[in-house]
Amino acid sequence: MTSAEAAEYLSVTERTLKKWRSDGTGPTWLRLGTTRVRYTERALDEYIAARQNLPTASWRASEAS
């Protein structure tokens, strides 16, 4: 996916994706040539999955253990 497509997929702006690339905090990406940046759907899905939060009750139960 292009940066525009990935941004839409994640509901963020292309500027946010660019900042994440710079900070090293966003989804993994590929550089094709000197300027083309691409994302795979799998990388975006993994990024989303890694940021899912547990429901509050589950989180509290795990903290009590």
Helices and strands as residue ranges (DSSP letters): H 3-10, H 14-23, E 30-32, E 36-38, H 41-50, H 56-64
